[in-house]
Every structure is written in C-alpha cells, then in structure tokens.
Amino acid sequence: CSLNMIEPSWIWGAIETILVIIGCMLGVHIFITIGAIGVIFALLFYADVRAISLIGGTVWARVFEYTMSMIPLFILMGSWVEVSGLGKDAYDASMRWLARLKGSLAMVTTVATALFSAVSGSAVGGIVAVGSIGLKQMKGYGYSSVFRTGVVNGGVLLSSLIPPSITAIVYSLLTDESVGKLFMSGIIPGTILTISYLVIIYVWVSIRPNIAPMIPPEIRFTWGERFKSIGPIAPIMIVFLFMLGFI
C-alpha cells in the first residue's frame, strides 16, 4: 500500500515537536504521544506501510543493545544508595558547609542532589533520597512553596548531566557515540551547572529574602564538624571513581 511521500524538512520536525507538546499538555501518556507521532510521520516520510516494520526492527535492535543493560543497573545502584542512607549523609554534609549562606537549605539540597547523581542516573531516585528531605527542611524554615519546589526540580535535572546519566546512555545508543566518553564529558558541565545553581539561588534570595529566611543563628557548625562530615560521604566518591575508571 503506497502513500504520498513528504520531503524531510525542519518544518516537519517543528510540527512533530509541537504535536508532542500538545499531546503532553492534554495528558496523553508520553510513550503514546511519541509512538503515535513517530509511526504517522514514518509512514509519510517513507510513503509505505512497511515503514512500521522498520520502526519495530529498530526499536527491537536498540532495546537489546548491551549498553542498555546499564540503565536498570544504575537505577538499582541508586536504590541501594537510597536505602543505605547515603542520600541523607550527603544532605547532612552539605548542611554543615553551607548553613550560614543565604538560601542555605536550597543550596544544600542542590549540592546533595548533585552528589547523589554521581552514583545514580535516576532522577526519581534523587527526588526520593534527597528531594524529600530538602522539601521537608525548607518547608519547616518557611521557604516559599514555589521556590522550594523549583529548587528540587532544578536539582534533579543534574542527574541528566552528571554521570552516570541514563540520558547519556540513550543518546549513545541513538548516535553510536562512546558512552564512556559521554560520561566523561558530563563531569565539567555538570559541575559548572551545579555552581551556577548555587549562584542563582544566592542572587535570587538576596533580591527576595522573604522567600528563603535565614536559619536560626544558633545553628552553627565548627570546622571540625565540617571536615568530619566528609567521611560518611566518602563511599559516594569511591563508587563514582571506580565506576568511571572501569568504564
């Protein structure tokens, strides 16, 4: 069965993107939205119903790539980190170093999320292990709901850049790039993005101090307590270095 073929163009790409956004806004499941639009435009581009078999073959081949095995394993590792309490340790250590800064709890949540991302590519794991702690603490000290929610959501996005990143794994499969090189290339940008978040938080709280009150002055930590807090999060760095080293 033949169809009228359309010529590939950036216009069609823009139309596909708009349709995906509309589908998501209407509440359609993301996999249904992308799948349906992909099938429709594959039929239009190839002008033949056999394009459906091409889609099925491509999906099958990609799912059974050896690299894909890293995704469930990284999610499993993130679950172990969460159960072990390393997420809380990362939060406590960050708290001891950043407690006296403006927007300190927002900064602590961001840094702790970045540390958690270094051993898990799962954004959901970051929300559970660190975000839930950060939200509770920020709410308790009177941080605005919009600000604290934005901080957690922004921090979780770090897991898409800081290795191990599930996004990088999927990208390597689609582009045949080395997943090891992609992981290595995410370290410096991930660090820069984390620091940028901290700067933005500090500036924003300086402009609007009412959204993030300072924590009570009696909550202070000595330098000894700060350095002592590094010990419990050492396993995070050990796992991170071993993982990247072996890859």
Buried (B, 14 or more C-beta within 10 A) or exposed (E): EEEEEBEEEEEBEEEBEEBBEEBEEEEBEEEEBBEBBBBEBBBBBBBBEEBEEEBEEEEEEEEEEEEEEBBEEBBEBBBEBBEEEBBBBBBBBBBBBBBEBBBBBBBBBBBBBBBBBBBBBBBBBBBBBBBEBBBEBBEEBEBBEEBBBBBBEBBBBBBBBBBBBBBBBBEBBEEEEEBBEBBBBBBEEBBEBBEEBBEBBBEBBEEEEEBBBBBEEEEEBEEEEBEEBEEBBEBBEEBBEEBBEEB
